[in-house]
Amino acid sequence: MGNLSLKLFGRTLKNPVMNASGTLGYGKEIEPLWGVETLGAYVTKGLSLKPHHGNPTPRVWEEKQGMINSIGLQNIGIERFFKEYFPFFKQKKTPIIINFFGFTEEEYIECARCIKPDRYILALEMNLSCPNVKRGGMSFGKEENTVYDIVRHVKAVTKIPLIAKLTPEVKNIVEIAGSAYEAGIDGLTLLNTMPAAVVDIEGKSIPIKGGLSGPPLKPIALKAVHEVSKAIPVPVIGVGGIMNHTDAISFFMAGARAIQIGTATFVDPYTIPKTIKNIKKYLDRHGYSKIEDIIGIANG
Ligand SMILES: Cc1cc2nc3c(=O)[nH]c(=O)nc-3n(C[C@H](O)[C@H](O)[C@H](O)COP(=O)(O)O)c2cc1C
C-alpha cells in the first residue's frame, strides 16, 4: 500500500502535501471543513516582525485560468501569531513552516532571530519576493549577490532549518538557487507568484497589479523544480498551479520532495484532502509502495 510519509529536514511527515503560504489563513479558518492535521505540514501566512496592514482593495482578481492577488502581505505579526495560533498547531500535533519576510535585510534577520526552535516548527520559509525598500523596491530574490547575502545573514541567527522561497521573475533560477545553496540554505520552495496586471477598458484604468497564481504558473514551476532539484542537493518544495493529484504527481516526478497547494483551495476548499487521497490511490494503482519511489523519476 502506497505510504505517503517521508522525511524532510530530519523529521517524518505523514504526507508531503502542504498549503501554500497566504492561502489558508492562520489555519483555524479551515476547521469547519477539515483540520490542519490533514496536512504534512501547515505553512503560515507571511509573517513580519510587526503587524502589517497590506494594500487597499481590490486585492484579489479572478482571471480566466488563475488569480491575481495584491494582498500586500497583510499579517498580524510574529508575536501575535505565536500567542494566539501556535498552541493550536501543537494541540493538533501538526508541524508548521513559518513563512516570513521583511522590507529590509535587518527585518528578515530580526524576524528569524526572534523565532525559538520548537519540535513543531519544521522550518522557516523566507519569502524572497518582497520589495527591498533600500534597493528601490527591487525584490530580494532577483540577484545572486543579494540572495547570497540575505541567506547567509539569516542562517547565522537561527538553528531552525531555513528554506528560501524563490520568485519566478529571474533570468536563471538555477543560479539563484545556487547562491542560496552556497550561503547555506537547507531547502528551496519554487515558486512564488508572477507579477501581472489587469486593464479595465471602460474605466481606462488598471484596477489591480499583483501576483499571478494558479494554472498558468504550473509549467514554469515544473521546469524550475526539475532543473533546480537536479542541480542543487537540498530538498525542493514545488508550488504553482497544483489543482489536483495529477498536477501534484507531476511535481514529485519532476523532483519535488513536497508540494504546496494555494489557488486551488479558493476554487474548491476540499482540494487538499482530495489530492492527498488521490495521490495515495495513484501509488496503489501503479504498485508503488511509497511516495519516495516517484520523486525525480521523470527523465528529460
Ligand atoms: C491570496 C494569496 C496570498 C499569498 N500570500 C503569500 C505570502 O504571504 N507569502 C508567500 O511566500 N507567498 C504567498 N502567496 C504565494 C503562494 O504561496 C504560492 O507561491 C502561489 O500562489 C503559487 O501557488 P498556487 O498557484 O498553488 O496558488 C500568496 C498567494 C495568494 C494567492
Ligand as a Chemical Component Dictionary entry (heavy atoms), coordinates in Angstrom:
data_LIG
# 
_chem_comp.id                   LIG 
_chem_comp.type                 NON-POLYMER 
_chem_comp.pdbx_formal_charge   0 
_chem_comp.three_letter_code    LIG 
# 
loop_
_chem_comp_atom.comp_id 
_chem_comp_atom.atom_id 
_chem_comp_atom.alt_atom_id 
_chem_comp_atom.type_symbol 
_chem_comp_atom.charge 
_chem_comp_atom.model_Cartn_x 
_chem_comp_atom.model_Cartn_y 
_chem_comp_atom.model_Cartn_z 
_chem_comp_atom.pdbx_ordinal 
LIG C1  C1  C 0 -4.012 35.247 -1.695 1  
LIG C2  C2  C 0 -2.568 34.843 -1.749 2  
LIG C3  C3  C 0 -1.705 35.226 -0.725 3  
LIG C4  C4  C 0 -0.350 34.848 -0.747 4  
LIG N1  N1  N 0 0.481  35.219 0.273  5  
LIG C5  C5  C 0 1.776  34.787 0.279  6  
LIG C6  C6  C 0 2.641  35.086 1.378  7  
LIG O1  O1  O 0 2.242  35.732 2.356  8  
LIG N2  N2  N 0 3.930  34.629 1.333  9  
LIG C7  C7  C 0 4.401  33.888 0.264  10 
LIG O2  O2  O 0 5.576  33.487 0.269  11 
LIG N3  N3  N 0 3.590  33.571 -0.777 12 
LIG C8  C8  C 0 2.303  33.999 -0.790 13 
LIG N4  N4  N 0 1.479  33.657 -1.830 14 
LIG C9  C9  C 0 2.003  32.811 -2.936 15 
LIG C10 C10 C 0 1.614  31.350 -2.725 16 
LIG O3  O3  O 0 2.135  30.857 -1.517 17 
LIG C11 C11 C 0 2.099  30.483 -3.918 18 
LIG O4  O4  O 0 3.510  30.568 -4.004 19 
LIG C12 C12 C 0 1.498  30.910 -5.242 20 
LIG O5  O5  O 0 0.151  31.312 -5.086 21 
LIG C13 C13 C 0 1.581  29.816 -6.301 22 
LIG O6  O6  O 0 0.855  28.664 -5.908 23 
LIG P1  P1  P 0 -0.661 28.366 -6.408 24 
LIG O7  O7  O 0 -0.649 28.518 -7.899 25 
LIG O8  O8  O 0 -0.949 26.991 -5.932 26 
LIG O9  O9  O 0 -1.513 29.398 -5.761 27 
LIG C14 C14 C 0 0.131  34.057 -1.829 28 
LIG C15 C15 C 0 -0.750 33.657 -2.850 29 
LIG C16 C16 C 0 -2.080 34.042 -2.824 30 
LIG C17 C17 C 0 -2.989 33.585 -3.943 31 
# 
loop_
_chem_comp_bond.comp_id 
_chem_comp_bond.atom_id_1 
_chem_comp_bond.atom_id_2 
_chem_comp_bond.value_order 
_chem_comp_bond.pdbx_ordinal 
LIG C1  C2  SING 1  
LIG C2  C3  SING 2  
LIG C2  C16 DOUB 3  
LIG C3  C4  DOUB 4  
LIG C4  N1  SING 5  
LIG C4  C14 SING 6  
LIG N1  C5  DOUB 7  
LIG C5  C6  SING 8  
LIG C5  C8  SING 9  
LIG C6  O1  DOUB 10 
LIG C6  N2  SING 11 
LIG N2  C7  SING 12 
LIG C7  O2  DOUB 13 
LIG C7  N3  SING 14 
LIG N3  C8  DOUB 15 
LIG C8  N4  SING 16 
LIG N4  C9  SING 17 
LIG N4  C14 SING 18 
LIG C9  C10 SING 19 
LIG C10 O3  SING 20 
LIG C10 C11 SING 21 
LIG C11 O4  SING 22 
LIG C11 C12 SING 23 
LIG C12 O5  SING 24 
LIG C12 C13 SING 25 
LIG C13 O6  SING 26 
LIG O6  P1  SING 27 
LIG P1  O7  DOUB 28 
LIG P1  O8  SING 29 
LIG P1  O9  SING 30 
LIG C14 C15 DOUB 31 
LIG C15 C16 SING 32 
LIG C16 C17 SING 33 
# 
